């Protein structure tokens, strides 16, 4: 019963997004050479490779490939499978999970992975001293609230039975718990390596994943090599990869054409997109896929005047989203709510805030700001984000809001958003929210819940509605598949109420992801725009 329960739980989480997870099939003419190294480019440096801390689309793939977790996903899909765990059982009430660890998994320092490492690693992510943006994901584990509050140093809900058996006790059933254990935040790390790093584990990572970090020259490159002791024997398919830093996206594409680059990590700038799509020269080099994503502007509910809901509603009405979508050559659809359209819980009947300058001005006047106000908008400095931020700036000027723009590297934008009181507004473009797993709770817990309104978190609105919190917890506790429809309906009501009454975001658009890769790179599109890894470095390969 137990393993069947787990498979059904994973299946139910995928129902709303089955179109995103086609089977990954390798064609006979496109076989991996199982050798060679590749080059990937990015404009901005990587902030960290610490799995408890790193949480942006740029470092997520690299962290995922350095570390292992109890469960993981089949490449290119949202299908869960055992990884560090060779088997697992769930109690009939859904509140106890027991995992048996495989005996051949080793850290790259040579030591075997044990159940004690699993307990330590998750406690490290929950411990407030770590300032992990993923701490809130583990709320259902017994003792998580006490640890988050600083009144406990361990999680009572994680018990080490023996070296290869670990048991989790939950305060309530959690339909997403297996998905949480597949997140990077659940990656298993060796305590001795963390302590030896002197607080710099993000630059000196030690894991049990497919790759090893061999070199990191800040501002220039990161070099990864295949882990010869990786417990999945047919992975990875490449000997390693180098990430070159400081490459402007247009320059990276020119180098891609010349065969000097294999993956242009920042994608295709809008100025180049249509040319590439129409040119036979680029056939087979463009990956263009839908994703569970929303790009938005956060409105800091703790900073005046955005502590006034009328002001937040007014700026929602002031943004011309159709014009912004044209800036990126139509590679998105305008968004009217927090959830993307293909996610369970998306409210098809909710229209959001219509673009209406007159109503926006009237709302500002009701809030006592008929002459407007001045504020600051943070944005990524990679094209087209500054141009989108300028469009937002122009729209808000029409209602009397003077906006200063701060265009920064991605890590600095993330740091500003996660610092209380610093960023009144953040345009998330380039850092828009992509689902960690295909469930509506992922668009609440890590970015809108009270538990995520913490230093280093991704709740850049610093939004906390204590009335919503128990509703979200109750929705997560609904069993699947028995109450999948009821659960989706509960989340729909939650998100509609959050946006309609509190408006902590300006949802701007739901963007497709576009990646450019060299013609020698093989494998299906799904592993280059992976629904859970972004780029699946374990699965990509050079063709024979």
C-alpha positions in Angstrom: 0.0 0.0 0.0 2.7 2.4 1.0 4.7 2.6 -2.2 1.5 2.7 -4.2 0.5 5.6 -2.1 3.7 7.4 -2.9 3.4 6.8 -6.6 -0.2 8.1 -6.5 0.9 11.2 -4.6 3.5 12.0 -7.2 1.0 11.4 -10.0 -1.6 13.6 -8.5 0.9 16.4 -8.2 1.5 16.1 -11.9 -2.1 16.0 -13.2 -2.4 19.7 -13.9 0.9 19.8 -15.8 1.0 16.6 -17.8 1.6 18.6 -20.9 5.0 19.7 -19.5 6.3 16.2 -18.9 6.5 14.2 -22.1 8.5 11.0 -22.0 12.2 11.6 -22.6 13.1 9.5 -25.6 16.6 9.4 -27.2 16.6 8.8 -30.9 18.9 6.3 -32.4 20.6 9.0 -34.5 21.1 11.2 -31.4 23.1 9.0 -29.0 25.4 10.2 -26.2 29.2 10.0 -26.8 29.6 9.7 -23.0 32.7 11.9 -23.2 33.9 15.4 -23.7 33.5 18.7 -22.0 31.2 21.6 -22.8 31.2 25.4 -22.2 28.2 27.3 -20.7 28.1 31.1 -20.4 26.5 33.6 -18.1 26.7 37.4 -17.7 26.6 37.4 -13.9 28.7 35.4 -11.4 27.2 32.6 -9.3 26.3 33.7 -5.8 26.7 30.4 -4.0 26.7 26.6 -4.5 25.5 25.9 -1.0 22.3 23.8 -1.4 20.8 25.3 1.8 21.1 28.9 0.4 21.3 29.0 -3.4 17.9 29.6 -4.9 18.0 31.2 -8.3 17.5 29.8 -11.7 21.2 30.3 -12.5 22.8 28.3 -9.6 19.9 25.8 -9.1 21.1 23.4 -11.9 24.7 23.4 -10.8 23.8 22.8 -7.1 21.4 20.0 -8.2 24.3 18.3 -10.1 26.7 18.6 -7.2 24.5 17.0 -4.5 22.0 14.1 -4.1 18.7 13.8 -2.3 16.6 11.0 -0.9 14.3 11.2 -3.9 14.7 12.9 -7.3 13.0 13.3 -10.6 13.3 11.3 -13.8 15.2 13.7 -16.2 12.9 16.1 -18.1 9.8 15.2 -16.1 8.2 15.7 -12.7 8.1 11.9 -12.0 9.5 11.2 -8.6 11.8 8.2 -8.0 14.2 7.0 -5.3 17.7 8.4 -5.4 19.8 8.2 -2.2 17.0 6.2 -0.8 16.7 2.7 -2.3 13.2 2.3 -0.9 10.7 4.1 1.3 7.4 3.5 3.1 4.6 5.8 4.2 2.2 5.1 7.0 -1.5 4.7 6.2 -2.2 8.1 7.9 0.4 9.8 5.7 2.2 11.2 8.7 5.3 8.9 8.9 7.9 8.4 6.1 10.7 5.8 6.4 13.6 5.7 4.0 16.2 3.0 3.5 19.4 4.5 2.1 21.5 2.8 -0.5 24.9 1.5 0.7 27.0 2.6 -2.3 26.6 6.4 -2.0 29.7 8.3 -1.1 30.5 12.0 -0.6 33.4 13.2 -2.8 35.6 13.3 0.3 35.3 9.5 0.3 33.0 9.0 3.2 29.8 7.0 3.0 26.5 8.8 3.1 24.5 8.0 6.3 21.1 8.6 7.8 22.7 11.0 10.3 23.8 13.1 7.3 20.2 13.3 6.1 19.1 14.6 9.5 21.9 17.1 9.8 21.4 18.5 6.3 17.7 19.2 6.7 18.1 20.6 10.2 20.8 22.9 8.7 18.3 24.2 6.1 15.6 24.8 8.8 18.0 26.4 11.4 17.4 30.2 11.3 21.2 30.8 11.6 21.6 29.4 8.1 19.1 31.9 6.7 17.9 29.4 4.2 15.2 30.6 1.8 13.9 27.0 1.8 13.3 26.7 5.6 9.6 27.1 5.2 9.3 24.1 2.9 9.8 21.8 5.9 7.0 23.2 8.1 5.2 19.9 8.3 8.0 18.1 10.0 7.4 17.7 13.8 9.6 20.3 15.6 10.1 22.6 12.6 8.2 25.5 14.1 10.2 25.3 17.3 13.5 25.2 15.4 12.5 28.1 13.2 11.6 30.1 16.3 15.0 29.3 17.8 13.7 27.4 20.7 15.1 24.0 19.5 18.4 23.0 17.9 17.2 19.7 16.4 14.1 18.4 14.6 12.2 15.9 16.8 10.4 14.7 13.6 13.6 13.2 12.1 14.9 10.1 13.7 18.0 8.1 12.7 17.0 4.5 13.1 20.4 3.1 12.0 23.1 4.2 9.5 20.9 3.5 6.6 17.4 4.2 7.9 15.8 7.6 8.6 12.3 8.3 9.6 10.2 11.5 9.3 7.2 12.3 11.5 4.8 15.0 10.2 2.4 17.1 12.2 -0.2 16.5 9.5 -0.3 14.8 6.1 1.5 16.8 3.4 0.7 16.1 -0.2 3.9 17.8 -1.3 6.4 16.2 1.2 8.1 14.0 -1.3 8.5 16.9 -3.7 10.1 18.9 -0.8 12.6 16.0 -0.3 13.6 16.3 -3.9 14.4 20.0 -3.6 18.0 21.3 -3.5 17.3 22.4 0.1 17.1 18.7 1.0 20.5 17.9 -0.5 22.6 15.8 1.8 25.9 17.3 2.9 28.7 16.1 5.2 28.9 18.0 8.5 32.6 17.9 8.7 33.0 19.6 5.3 30.5 22.3 6.2 32.4 23.0 9.4 35.8 22.9 7.8 34.8 25.4 5.1 34.8 28.2 7.7 31.4 29.5 6.7 32.2 29.3 3.0 30.7 26.0 2.1 29.0 27.7 -0.9 32.5 28.1 -2.5 33.8 24.7 -1.2 30.9 22.3 -1.8 31.2 18.6 -1.0 28.4 16.4 -2.1 27.5 13.0 -3.6 26.2 14.1 -6.9 27.1 13.7 -10.5 29.8 16.4 -10.6 32.6 17.8 -8.5 33.6 21.5 -8.4 37.3 21.6 -9.5 37.8 25.3 -9.8 36.1 28.6 -9.1 37.8 31.8 -10.2 35.4 34.5 -9.1 34.2 36.7 -11.9 35.7 34.4 -14.6 34.8 30.7 -14.5 33.7 27.6 -12.7 35.0 24.2 -13.7 33.0 21.0 -12.9 34.3 17.5 -13.5 32.5 14.1 -13.6 32.3 12.4 -10.2 33.8 8.9 -10.9 32.2 7.6 -7.7 28.6 8.7 -8.5 26.2 5.9 -7.5 24.2 6.2 -10.8 26.7 4.4 -13.0 25.4 5.6 -16.4 25.5 9.3 -15.4 26.6 11.9 -16.3 27.1 11.7 -20.0 29.9 14.4 -20.2 33.3 14.5 -18.6 32.7 18.0 -17.2 31.6 21.5 -18.0 33.0 25.0 -17.7 30.8 28.0 -16.8 32.3 31.2 -18.2 31.3 34.3 -16.4 31.0 37.9 -17.7 29.7 37.0 -21.2 27.1 39.5 -22.6 24.3 37.4 -24.1 24.8 38.7 -27.6 28.5 37.9 -27.5 27.7 34.5 -26.1 25.4 33.8 -29.1 28.1 34.9 -31.6 30.5 32.5 -29.9 27.8 29.8 -30.0 27.6 30.2 -33.8 31.3 29.8 -34.0 31.2 26.6 -32.0 33.1 28.1 -29.0 30.1 27.8 -26.6 27.6 25.0 -26.1 24.9 26.6 -24.0 24.1 30.3 -23.8 22.9 30.3 -20.2 21.2 33.7 -20.3 19.0 32.7 -23.3 18.3 34.7 -26.4 17.9 38.5 -26.1 14.7 39.8 -27.7 16.7 41.8 -30.3 18.2 38.5 -31.6 15.2 36.2 -31.1 13.2 36.7 -34.3 16.3 36.6 -36.5 17.4 33.3 -35.0 13.9 31.8 -35.2 13.6 32.6 -38.9 17.2 31.6 -39.9 17.9 28.1 -41.2 21.4 28.5 -39.8 19.9 28.2 -36.2 17.7 25.2 -36.9 18.0 22.7 -34.0 19.8 25.3 -31.8 16.8 26.9 -30.1 14.8 25.3 -27.3 11.6 27.1 -26.7 9.2 25.7 -24.0 6.3 26.7 -21.8 7.0 26.6 -18.1 5.2 27.1 -14.8 6.4 30.7 -14.4 5.2 34.1 -13.3 7.2 37.3 -13.6 6.1 40.0 -11.3 6.9 43.2 -9.4 7.0 42.8 -5.6 5.5 45.6 -3.5 7.1 45.7 -0.1 4.1 45.7 2.3 6.4 46.8 5.2 7.6 50.0 3.5 5.5 53.1 3.0 3.5 53.8 1.0 3.2 50.2 -0.1 2.0 49.3 3.4 -1.4 50.7 2.1 -3.4 48.1 0.1 -5.0 50.9 -2.0 -1.6 52.0 -3.2 -0.6 48.5 -4.1 -3.9 48.1 -6.0 -3.4 51.4 -7.8 0.1 50.5 -9.1 -1.4 47.2 -10.3 -3.8 49.2 -12.5 -1.1 51.4 -13.9 1.0 48.8 -15.7 0.4 48.2 -19.4 1.3 44.5 -19.6 0.5 44.1 -23.3 3.2 46.7 -24.1 5.7 44.9 -21.9 5.1 41.6 -23.6 5.8 43.3 -27.0 9.2 44.3 -25.6 10.1 40.6 -25.5 8.7 39.8 -28.9 5.6 38.1 -27.5 7.5 35.3 -25.7 5.0 35.5 -22.8 1.3 36.1 -22.1 0.1 38.9 -19.8 -0.6 37.7 -16.2 -3.5 38.7 -14.1 -2.8 36.6 -11.0 -0.1 34.9 -9.0 -0.4 31.3 -10.4 0.5 30.5 -14.0 -2.4 29.3 -16.3 -1.3 25.6 -16.4 -1.1 25.2 -12.6 -3.8 23.5 -10.6 -5.7 26.2 -8.7 -5.5 28.8 -11.5 -8.7 30.9 -11.4 -9.9 31.2 -14.9 -12.8 33.5 -13.9 -10.5 36.0 -12.0 -9.7 39.0 -14.2 -7.2 40.7 -11.9 -6.6 44.5 -12.1 -7.4 45.9 -15.5 -5.0 48.5 -17.0 -6.9 51.7 -16.0 -4.8 54.9 -15.4 -7.9 56.9 -14.3 -8.9 54.4 -11.6 -5.3 54.1 -10.5 -5.1 57.9 -9.9 -8.4 57.8 -8.1 -7.2 55.0 -5.7 -4.0 57.0 -5.0 -6.1 60.0 -4.1 -8.2 57.9 -1.8 -4.9 56.8 -0.1 -4.0 60.4 0.4 -1.4 60.5 -2.4 -3.1 62.5 -5.1 0.2 64.1 -6.1 1.9 60.7 -6.2 5.1 59.7 -4.4 8.7 58.6 -5.1 10.1 55.1 -4.8 12.8 52.7 -6.1 12.6 49.7 -8.4 15.3 47.1 -8.4 16.0 45.0 -11.5 18.5 42.6 -13.0 21.0 44.4 -15.3 20.8 41.7 -18.1 18.8 42.7 -21.2 15.8 43.0 -21.6 15.2 43.5 -17.9 16.3 47.2 -17.7 14.1 48.0 -20.7 11.1 46.3 -19.0 11.9 48.2 -15.8 12.0 51.5 -17.8 8.5 50.7 -19.3 7.2 50.1 -15.7 8.8 53.4 -14.7 7.1 55.2 -17.6 3.7 53.6 -16.7 3.9 54.7 -13.1 5.0 58.2 -14.0 1.6 58.5 -15.7 -0.1 58.3 -12.3 2.4 60.6 -10.6 4.8 57.9 -9.2 8.4 58.8 -9.7 10.6 55.7 -9.8 14.3 55.5 -9.5 15.8 52.4 -11.2 18.6 50.3 -9.7 19.9 47.8 -12.3 22.2 45.3 -10.5 23.6 41.8 -11.0 21.2 39.0 -10.1 22.8 38.2 -6.7 22.6 41.8 -5.6 18.9 42.0 -6.6 18.2 38.8 -4.6 20.1 40.2 -1.6 18.2 43.5 -1.8 14.8 41.8 -2.0 15.7 39.5 1.0 16.8 42.4 3.2 14.0 43.8 5.3 13.1 47.4 4.4 15.6 47.7 1.6 13.7 47.3 -1.7 10.3 49.0 -2.1 9.8 47.3 -5.5 11.6 44.5 -7.3 11.0 43.6 -10.9 11.6 39.8 -10.9 12.3 39.5 -14.6 15.1 37.1 -15.2 14.4 35.9 -11.6 10.7 35.2 -12.1 9.2 32.4 -10.1 9.5 29.0 -11.8 7.7 26.2 -10.0 10.1 24.0 -7.9 7.5 21.3 -8.4 4.1 21.3 -10.1 1.9 22.2 -7.1 0.2 25.5 -6.2 1.6 25.5 -2.7 5.0 26.2 -4.3 3.7 29.7 -5.2 2.8 30.4 -1.6 5.1 28.8 0.9 8.5 30.1 -0.3 7.4 33.5 -1.7 4.2 34.7 0.1 4.0 32.9 3.5 4.8 34.4 6.8 7.6 31.9 7.2 9.3 33.1 4.1 9.2 36.8 5.1 12.7 36.5 6.6 16.2 37.7 6.0 17.6 35.9 2.9 14.1 34.7 1.9 12.3 35.2 -1.4 9.2 36.8 0.0 10.3 40.2 -1.3 6.9 41.7 -0.6 7.5 40.8 3.1 3.9 39.8 3.0 2.3 38.0 5.9 -1.4 37.4 6.3 -2.1 35.4 9.4 -5.7 34.7 8.2 -4.4 33.0 5.1 -1.8 30.8 6.8 -4.1 28.2 8.3 -6.0 28.0 5.0 -2.8 27.2 3.2 -1.8 24.5 5.8 -5.3 22.9 5.5 -5.0 22.8 1.7 -1.6 21.1 1.9 -3.0 18.5 4.3 -5.7 17.4 1.8 -4.9 13.9 0.6 -4.3 13.2 -3.1 -5.7 11.9 -5.3 -8.8 11.6 -3.2 -9.2 15.3 -2.7 -7.2 16.7 -5.6 -10.1 18.7 -7.0 -11.0 20.1 -3.6 -7.4 20.9 -2.9 -7.1 22.8 -6.2 -10.3 24.7 -5.4 -8.9 25.7 -1.9 -5.7 27.0 -3.4 -7.7 29.0 -6.0 -9.6 30.8 -3.3 -6.4 31.5 -1.4 -4.5 33.1 -4.3 -7.5 35.0 -5.6 -8.1 36.5 -2.1 -4.4 37.3 -1.7 -4.2 39.3 -4.9 -7.7 40.8 -4.8 -7.6 42.1 -1.2 -3.9 42.5 -0.5 -2.2 42.8 -3.9 1.4 42.2 -2.7 2.5 41.6 -6.3 2.0 43.1 -9.8 1.8 39.9 -11.9 3.2 41.0 -15.2 3.5 38.0 -17.5 3.9 34.2 -17.8 7.1 33.7 -19.8 8.2 30.8 -22.0 11.8 29.9 -21.5 14.2 30.0 -24.4 17.7 28.4 -24.5 20.3 28.4 -27.3 22.5 25.3 -27.6 25.2 24.2 -30.1 24.4 21.7 -32.8 26.7 19.1 -31.2 24.6 19.0 -28.1 22.1 16.0 -28.0 19.1 15.0 -26.1 15.4 16.1 -26.0 14.4 19.7 -25.3 13.0 18.7 -21.9 16.5 18.3 -20.3 17.6 21.7 -21.5 14.5 23.3 -20.0 13.9 20.8 -17.3 10.7 21.4 -15.2 12.6 20.8 -11.9 16.3 21.4 -12.7 16.3 24.2 -15.3 19.3 22.5 -17.2 19.8 18.9 -16.3 23.6 18.6 -16.4 23.3 14.9 -15.5 21.3 14.1 -18.6 22.6 16.4 -21.4 25.3 15.1 -23.7 27.5 15.6 -26.7 26.3 13.6 -29.7 28.4 10.7 -31.1 
